Amino acid sequence: MTITDRLTVEELHRLWPVPHEGDDKYSRGVVGIDTGSARYPGAAVLSTLGALRSGAGFVRFTGRAARKAVLVRCPSVTFGSGRVGAWVLGCGWDDDVSNAAQLAQRLSDGVPCVIDAGALWEIGDALVSLGWKTLPTNCVLTPHAGELARLMGVTREDVIADPIGVASQAAELHGATVLLKGGVQYAVSTETAVQALPGPAWTAQAGSGDVLAGVVGTLLAAGLSAVQAAVGAASLQALAAAQHPGPWSPDQLADHFPQTIADLSG
């Protein structure tokens, strides 16, 4: 598969969901976030910030740890169960025998899911427990090259040599879109591959992917397709970093998202 499109700023402007007078917190999109652990509480905070700062109307946090940390940084978040339009899963999950069951529970809602980090390795077992062959419609996997290599049983060098080819195989295997993270980022489905806007290398740091997963969740909950949500989220993060050069930490960069979106929406 070859690249069929490279997103432009103008296209990002057109696809970004902007609320109108008749919208409310539910119609703007409810994002469910099941991330973090006692070992990695920061991932819960970062993924939640990504969702909030990119325009989610309502965020429900259901993670098994880090609630206090999330509440301090994100006081508008609701804790506990309820309807969601998309799930963000796996960021900062520690090794746990219950992870596959946790993923299966979230998948059973049938809504689009962002599957990152610790949840990637549980997809097979979760699908078997549900009796499904593929993931629900409009799910997005968010691996970097090393994670994609592990997921597909190849080497990191194989992914680097043919990133779109390996990503498309993963998309076919799981019935999902793959957002391959890295210096050049691609949203790859079985039909297309779209390259995100480029950004500065400062964003190559721990935690950036957690924030990115939250943004993808916001766009999925707002009704965008998996490819649109994946490439739009990666492009927002890159654009914000380009507009605010320097070594901002992932949470600081997320705080710049609202202004970047406002400028983008014009």
N, C-alpha and C positions, 0 to 999 in steps of 0.2 A: 504494500500500500504506500502511496506517496501523499504528500501534503496537498490537500485540495483547497486550502484557504489559509490566510494569515489575517487574524483579526486586526482591525484598525481602530483608532480612537473614535471615529465617527460611528462605526458599527457597535462599539461598546456603548456609546451614548444611546443608540437606538434600542439595544436589547435591555438596558438597565431598567428595572421596574420602578416607576415613580408613583407614589400614592396620589389619589385624587380626592376631591371633596367628599365623595360618598364612601370612601374606604374607612374601615375601622381596624383595630389591632388584629382581628381574626382574618379579615380579607387580605391584609398585607402579608400574612404568612406566619404560621406558628411553627417554630423550630423546637424539636425535642433534642436534648443533648445528653448523651450517656457517655461521658468521657472521664478521664482521670482515675487516680487510685491513691492509696495512702503513700505510695512511693513516688508517684508523679502527680501531685496535686496541681502543679502549674499548668499542665496540659488542659485540665478542666477549665481553668480561668481563661487561658488563651483561646480555646475553641469557642467559649461563650462570648468573649469579647469580639471575636471575628463575626459571630452572628449578629450581635447587637449593633456594632459600629457600621455594619453594612446595610442596616435597615430592616431587620426582622421586626414584625409587629408585636410578637409575643415569643418569649423564650421559656421553655420548661426544662429545668435541669433535673435529671434522674440518676446522676452518677452515684456510685457506691461510696464515694469518699469526696473530700474537698468541698463540701457544701459551705463551710464557714469561709473558706478562701474565696469562693465564688461570690458569696453574699457581700463581702467587704468591697470587692472591685465592681460588682454588678448588682446593685441593690434592686433593680427592677425585675430580676429573674424570679420566676415562680418555681417552687419545688414540689415534686410529686407528679402523679399521673394525670392524664387528660388528653384530649385530642391534639394531634400534631399533623402538620402537612409534610414534614420531612424529618428524618433522624440524622444526627451526627454521632458516629460511633467509633470507638476504638482508640482515639487519641489518649495516650498515657495509660492504657490498660496494662497492668502488670500481668505476669504469668499467673494464670488461675485456672483451675480445672472447670470452673463454672462459666468461662468466657464463651464457649460455643453455645451453651444454653441461653446466655444473656443475649448473644447476637440473634439466635433463633427467635427469642421473644420479641425483639424489636422488628425483625423482618416480618413476623406474622401479622403486623399491622397492615402490611401491603402497601405502605407509602414509600416514596423514594428515600433512599438511605445514602449517606456519605460514609464509606467504610475505609477507615484509616488504620495504620499502625497495627496495634495488637489485635484488631478485629479481622485483619486480612487473612491471618493464618487459620481462622475458625470458619471460613466460608463453607468449605467442603462439609465439615461435620454438621454445621447448622442446617445446610440444605438437606442433608440426609435425614436429620431428625424431623424436618418438616415434610419430607417426601417430595421435595421440589428438585427440579433439574437446574434451574437458573434463578437468579435474583428477581425481585419485583421490578416492574418497569421504571426506568429513569434512575437507577442507582448509579453512583459514581464511586469508583475505587481511586484512592489517592496515594499511590506508592511513589517513592523515589527509585532510582535505578537499582539499588541494592535490594530493596523490598520487592520490586517487580521480578528481579532475577530469582529470588527465593520462592516467590509465588508460583513461578512458571518452571522451576527446576532447571534453570540455566545459569550461566555465569554473568557477573556484572559486565564483563567485557562483551558478552553477547548482546546485552541490552544497549550498551554504548554504541556498538557497531550497527545495530538495526533497531533503534528505539521504537519507531512506529510499527514495525513488523511484530515485535514481541508484544507491544501494547495491544495491537489488534487481535493477537492470539488470546490474550487474557480477556479482552472484551467479548470475543466469541465464546470462550469457555464459560464465562459467568453471566452472559447476557447483560452486560453493563457497559458503561463508558469508563475509560481509564484516563485519569488526569495524571500524566507522568511528570513529576516535579523535577526541577533541575535548572541549570543555567538557561536552557531552552525548554519551554514547557508546551506539551501537546495535550489536547483533549481528543481522545481516539475512541471511536465506536467501530462497529463492524462495517459501517458505510463510509465514514469520513474521518479525516484527521485535520484538526484546526490548530494552528500555532498561536499561542497567546502573545500579547504584547511583551516586548523585552523589558527587563528591569536591571538595575545595578546589582553587582555581585554582593553588596552589603547584605542583601536579604538571605544569603546562604548561611543561616544560623539556626541553632536549635530553637524550636518553638514556632518558626514561620509556618510550618506545615499544619500545626494545630490551629493557628489563626485562619489559614486558608480553608481548612475543612469547615470551619464555622461559616465562612462567607459562602461556600458552595451550598451549605444547608439553607441559608437565607434565600438564595436564588431558586433552589428547588421548591422550597415552601411557597415562594411567590408565583410558581407556575411555569418557570422556564424549563426547557428540555434539559436533559442531562449534559449534552454537549455545550449548550449555551451557558448553563450554570458553571460548568467546569472551566471553560475558557474565559468566561466573564470574571469569575473569582480570581483566577490567576492574573488576569490582565489588570484588575483593580489594584491588587497588591503591588504589581510591578509599576503601575502608573503612580501610585502614592509614593513609592520609594524613589522614583525618578524625580518627582516634584519636591521631595524633601530629602536631598542627598545627605549622606552621612550614616554612621553606624547606629541608627535607631534600633532599639530592641523591638522584638515582635509586638509587644503590647503597646509600646509607644507609636509604632507605625500604624497599628490598628486605630489609635486615637486620631490619626490623620485621615482615615477613610471618609468620615462625614464631609469634610471640606472637599476632598477629591471628588466625591459623588456629587456634591452641590455644584462644583465647577463643571463637572461632566454633563450634568443635567441642564445647566445653563439657564 
